[in-house]
């Protein structure tokens, strides 16, 4: 949106602007995927306000709020974490906001009808962040020797 672009431009140098853009894009992706409509949602309709998070949320470094069509959606929470040059955003919103044309996704939810207090408690609960691991870290112990014989350096480790 126009305001998001102005905010990104405030960061001055190109590297900082790139980081601000990536944070914003990560929020938009997380929001539309959590809703269930993904690229079917007009990204200009959602606008994010992103702020640095307090130390109590580490490894998440930023939080965000979203407005859709100019209206703040207070039931949504966003936690952002850098992973190398990329940003990961965890979006949490009410089940009632899920767009599920065929009802397949909502069938997988274990709790569909949280009361507002329960939802705020769940959305605000602390969560551990993401950790970059190598391919070797994902292998069973009995396969490590064979892996080490054929791979000189784990490209992700």
C-alpha positions as CSV (number, residue, x, y, z in Angstrom):
1,X,0.0,0.0,0.0
2,X,1.0,3.6,-0.3
3,X,1.7,3.9,3.5
4,X,3.7,0.6,3.5
5,X,5.8,1.9,0.7
6,X,6.5,5.2,2.5
7,X,7.5,3.3,5.6
8,X,9.9,1.1,3.6
9,X,11.4,4.2,2.0
10,X,12.0,5.7,5.5
11,X,14.7,3.1,6.1
12,X,17.1,5.1,3.8
13,X,19.8,2.7,2.5
14,X,18.9,0.0,0.0
15,X,19.8,-2.9,2.3
16,X,17.6,-1.6,5.1
17,X,14.7,-0.9,2.6
18,X,15.1,-4.5,1.3
19,X,14.8,-5.9,4.8
20,X,11.7,-3.7,5.5
21,X,10.1,-4.9,2.2
22,X,10.8,-8.6,3.0
23,X,9.2,-8.2,6.4
24,X,6.2,-6.6,4.9
25,X,5.9,-9.3,2.1
26,X,6.3,-12.0,4.7
27,X,3.4,-10.6,6.7
28,X,1.2,-10.5,3.5
29,X,2.1,-14.1,2.6
30,X,1.4,-15.4,6.1
31,X,-1.9,-13.6,6.4
32,X,-3.3,-14.7,3.1
33,X,-2.1,-18.3,3.6
34,X,-3.6,-18.4,7.1
35,X,-6.9,-17.1,5.7
36,X,-6.8,-19.8,3.1
37,X,-7.2,-17.7,0.0
38,X,-3.5,-17.0,-0.8
39,X,-2.9,-15.3,-4.1
40,X,-6.7,-14.9,-4.5
41,X,-6.7,-12.1,-1.9
42,X,-5.9,-8.6,-3.3
43,X,-2.7,-7.7,-1.4
44,X,-3.5,-4.0,-1.6
45,X,-6.5,-4.6,0.7
46,X,-4.3,-5.6,3.6
47,X,-1.9,-3.1,5.3
48,X,0.6,-4.0,8.0
49,X,2.1,-2.0,10.8
50,X,5.3,-3.7,11.8
51,X,7.2,-2.9,15.0
52,X,10.3,-4.2,16.8
53,X,9.4,-6.7,19.4
54,X,10.5,-6.7,23.0
55,X,13.2,-9.0,24.2
56,X,10.6,-11.4,25.7
57,X,9.7,-12.6,22.2
58,X,13.1,-13.6,21.0
59,X,13.9,-15.2,18.5
60,X,11.0,-13.2,17.0
61,X,12.3,-9.7,16.4
62,X,9.2,-7.9,15.1
63,X,5.4,-8.0,15.6
64,X,2.7,-6.7,13.3
65,X,-0.9,-5.6,13.1
66,X,-3.1,-5.9,10.0
67,X,-5.8,-3.7,8.7
68,X,-8.1,-4.8,5.8
69,X,-9.9,-2.3,3.8
70,X,-8.9,0.3,6.4
71,X,-10.2,-1.6,9.4
72,X,-7.9,-3.0,12.0
73,X,-8.3,-6.7,12.7
74,X,-7.6,-7.0,16.4
75,X,-8.0,-10.8,16.4
76,X,-4.9,-11.3,14.4
77,X,-1.3,-11.6,15.7
78,X,2.0,-11.7,13.7
79,X,5.4,-12.7,14.9
80,X,8.4,-12.2,12.5
81,X,11.8,-13.8,12.6
82,X,14.8,-13.4,10.3
83,X,16.3,-16.6,8.8
84,X,19.4,-15.5,6.9
85,X,18.4,-13.1,4.2
86,X,14.7,-14.2,4.5
87,X,11.9,-13.4,6.9
88,X,9.4,-15.9,8.4
89,X,6.1,-14.7,9.8
90,X,3.7,-16.7,11.9
91,X,0.2,-15.4,11.5
92,X,-2.6,-16.3,13.9
93,X,-6.2,-15.4,13.3
94,X,-9.7,-16.5,14.3
95,X,-11.0,-19.6,12.7
96,X,-14.0,-17.6,11.6
97,X,-11.8,-15.7,9.2
98,X,-10.7,-18.9,7.3
99,X,-11.8,-19.0,3.7
100,X,-12.4,-22.6,3.0
101,X,-14.6,-23.1,-0.1
102,X,-14.9,-26.9,0.2
103,X,-14.7,-27.3,4.0
104,X,-11.7,-29.5,3.8
105,X,-9.3,-27.3,5.7
106,X,-11.6,-26.5,8.6
107,X,-12.3,-30.2,9.1
108,X,-8.6,-30.5,10.2
109,X,-8.9,-28.0,13.0
110,X,-9.0,-29.5,16.4
111,X,-10.6,-26.4,18.0
112,X,-12.9,-24.3,15.7
113,X,-14.8,-22.3,18.2
114,X,-12.6,-20.6,20.8
115,X,-14.3,-18.0,23.0
116,X,-12.7,-14.5,22.6
117,X,-10.7,-14.8,25.9
118,X,-9.4,-18.2,24.9
119,X,-8.5,-16.9,21.4
120,X,-6.5,-14.0,22.9
121,X,-4.8,-16.3,25.3
122,X,-3.8,-18.7,22.4
123,X,-2.8,-15.9,20.0
124,X,-0.6,-14.3,22.6
125,X,1.0,-17.4,24.0
126,X,4.8,-17.6,23.6
127,X,6.1,-19.8,20.8
128,X,9.6,-21.0,20.0
129,X,11.0,-19.7,16.8
130,X,12.4,-21.4,13.7
131,X,15.9,-22.9,13.6
132,X,18.0,-23.4,10.4
133,X,19.2,-27.0,10.3
134,X,21.3,-28.9,7.8
135,X,20.2,-32.0,5.9
136,X,22.5,-34.1,8.1
137,X,20.5,-33.0,11.1
138,X,17.4,-34.5,9.7
139,X,18.8,-38.0,9.0
140,X,18.5,-41.0,11.2
141,X,21.7,-42.0,13.1
142,X,22.2,-45.1,11.0
143,X,22.4,-43.1,7.8
144,X,24.9,-40.5,8.9
145,X,28.0,-42.5,7.9
146,X,26.8,-43.0,4.4
147,X,25.8,-39.4,4.1
148,X,29.2,-38.2,5.3
149,X,30.9,-40.5,2.7
150,X,29.2,-38.8,-0.3
151,X,28.7,-35.2,0.9
152,X,31.7,-33.1,1.6
153,X,29.9,-30.1,3.0
154,X,26.2,-29.8,4.0
155,X,24.9,-26.9,1.9
156,X,22.4,-26.0,4.6
157,X,24.3,-26.8,7.7
